[in-house]
Amino acid sequence: MEKFDEYQRHLRYKYGSHAFALLTFLNFLNYMLSRFTDFQWVESREMEFILINFIAISYAITMYVYHGAYFKKHQSGMLYAFGFLIFGLVNVFELISPYTETLSEGRLTDSAAINASQLIWLFGSLAYFSRFFVDKRRDAKEKKTEE
């Protein structure tokens, strides 16, 4: 973390703690659902835990990327974002592929859960591109108001 400035470190700690709180809440909610309603949404309990972890990780990484705390100051985020986008789209196509059994008896299968957990790359790239376009739009608006 030595290559990150003070503000980036602050954001990483902030959204990391938010992700931990989200992880705690989702695990508690999953426990309550399974305990009192006998509800299971993935074929195995282990895969439920893995998917809940990936939800929290996806949140953290998406917020890091959007707020500029994921890439170091000297890194080109655009190049990484395109790589993440390609990798994420490959996983989306695997997820919706007719050869991947997504649901079985109303539950996500383990293979679909693994592909869904890899969508973290797509979320990161979409966060980068949305921030890029928001910044461009804001700069254009500021330029218009200055004129």
URBELFEN-V538864 format. One record per residue. N is the residue number from 0. RES is the residue in one letter. PSI is psi in whole degrees, -180 to 180 (* if undefined). OMEGA is omega as a letter, one per 20 degrees, with the letter a starting at -180 (* if undefined). D_CENTER is the distance of its C-alpha to the mean C-alpha in Angstrom with 2 decimals. Layout:
n;res;psi;omega;d_center
N;RES;PSI;OMEGA;D_CENTER
N;RES;PSI;OMEGA;D_CENTER
This chain:
n;res;psi;omega;d_center
0;M;5;a;20.49
1;E;-20;a;23.90
2;K;-9;r;22.81
3;F;145;r;20.71
4;D;178;a;22.85
5;E;-43;a;23.40
6;Y;-41;r;21.21
7;Q;-42;r;18.16
8;R;-42;r;18.88
9;H;-46;r;19.29
10;L;-39;r;15.89
11;R;-42;r;14.28
12;Y;-42;a;16.45
13;K;-53;a;15.85
14;Y;-23;r;12.08
15;G;-41;r;12.46
16;S;-34;r;15.08
17;H;-41;r;13.21
18;A;-38;r;10.53
19;F;-41;r;13.72
20;A;-40;r;15.36
21;L;-42;r;12.67
22;L;-44;r;12.98
23;T;-46;a;16.71
24;F;-46;a;16.92
25;L;-37;r;15.08
26;N;-41;r;17.24
27;F;-44;r;20.24
28;L;-43;r;19.66
29;N;-39;r;19.32
30;Y;-45;a;22.44
31;M;-41;r;24.33
32;L;-43;a;23.61
33;S;-30;a;24.73
34;R;-46;a;27.61
35;F;-22;a;29.22
36;T;-5;a;28.39
37;D;39;a;27.98
38;F;130;r;24.86
39;Q;126;a;22.74
40;W;-7;r;19.89
41;V;155;a;19.30
42;E;-37;a;22.31
43;S;150;r;22.11
44;R;-33;r;21.33
45;E;-41;a;19.79
46;M;-30;r;17.15
47;E;-47;a;16.46
48;F;-41;r;15.85
49;I;-45;r;13.59
50;L;-38;r;11.37
51;I;-40;r;11.48
52;N;-41;a;10.52
53;F;-27;r;7.40
54;I;-47;r;6.55
55;A;-41;r;7.53
56;I;-42;r;6.04
57;S;-42;r;2.29
58;Y;-49;a;4.70
59;A;-48;a;6.74
60;I;-40;r;5.58
61;T;-43;r;4.98
62;M;-38;r;8.24
63;Y;-48;a;9.78
64;V;-46;a;9.68
65;Y;-39;a;10.87
66;H;7;r;13.52
67;G;25;a;14.69
68;A;9;a;14.19
69;Y;-45;a;12.25
70;F;146;r;15.15
71;K;165;a;18.67
72;K;-34;a;21.32
73;H;-4;a;23.02
74;Q;147;r;20.12
75;S;106;a;19.77
76;G;-30;a;16.24
77;M;-43;r;17.31
78;L;-46;r;18.22
79;Y;-39;a;15.01
80;A;-40;r;13.06
81;F;-40;r;15.52
82;G;-44;r;15.12
83;F;-39;r;11.36
84;L;-46;r;12.19
85;I;-46;r;15.00
86;F;-40;r;13.31
87;G;-40;r;10.61
88;L;-36;r;13.65
89;V;-42;r;15.64
90;N;-34;r;13.38
91;V;-45;r;13.56
92;F;-34;r;17.28
93;E;-39;a;17.58
94;L;-39;a;16.04
95;I;6;r;18.54
96;S;143;r;21.29
97;P;-13;a;24.53
98;Y;-8;r;24.85
99;T;123;r;21.82
100;E;107;a;22.81
101;T;-49;a;19.94
102;L;142;r;21.91
103;S;117;a;24.96
104;E;39;r;27.05
105;G;10;a;24.38
106;R;149;r;21.76
107;L;138;r;18.82
108;T;166;r;20.23
109;D;-37;a;19.07
110;S;-38;r;18.63
111;A;-36;r;16.46
112;A;-38;r;14.32
113;I;-45;r;13.93
114;N;-39;r;13.10
115;A;-35;r;10.56
116;S;-22;r;8.79
117;Q;-2;r;8.85
118;L;-5;r;6.87
119;I;-35;a;4.04
120;W;-39;r;6.90
121;L;-42;r;7.48
122;F;-41;r;4.77
123;G;-44;a;5.99
124;S;-39;r;9.36
125;L;-36;r;9.56
126;A;-41;r;8.95
127;Y;-46;a;11.61
128;F;-39;r;13.90
129;S;-40;r;13.88
130;R;-39;r;14.75
131;F;-47;a;17.31
132;F;-34;r;18.95
133;V;-43;r;19.03
134;D;-41;r;20.74
135;K;-43;a;23.10
136;R;-42;r;24.03
137;R;-42;r;24.67
138;D;-40;r;26.79
139;A;-39;r;28.75
140;K;-42;r;29.43
141;E;-37;r;30.63
142;K;-39;r;32.79
143;K;-40;a;34.36
144;T;-27;r;35.18
145;E;-28;a;36.76
146;E;*;*;39.05
